[in-house]
Amino acid sequence: MNKMIVVGLMVVGLVNASEFKIKGSMIYDEKTELSWQKKPSSKKMTWLDAKNYCESMELRMPNLYELKSLVDYAKYNPAIRTDLIDIETDDYYWTSSPYVGKSDNPSAWLVLFYNGLDRWSSEAYTLCFVW
């Protein structure tokens, strides 16, 4: 009688191997060549308010891939390097990336820093943080 052995594989995300350098109130990621605030927004806002918040500081909202570059998949609650980044909540954060699927109103992608997962939501009705 032949026996079959089934081996399950679980793919785990790579640990963010970025090298960060602190420069005043900003953190510079040498791998992506992006600069980030050491501390993201502390209040939730709509997508448009988040965009205006970033522009008021002469910054821009990151796209989905840029924001996900901060995720450390070896951690959770929050899934980020807390030794350098002062994150108050592991909630959802806005990106500038629009959701182009079926939706009744404009939507954008979000990143959940609890575990690094992403999803989309309505720009007008959802309140999230921004980086």
Buried (B, 14 or more C-beta within 10 A) or exposed (E): EEEEEEEEEEEEBEEBEBEBEEEEEEBBBEEBEBEBBBEBBEEBBBBEBBBEBBEEEEBEBBBBEBBBBBBBBEBBEBBBBEEBBEBEBBBBBBBBBBBEEEEEEEBBBBBBBBBBBBEBBBBEEBBBBBB
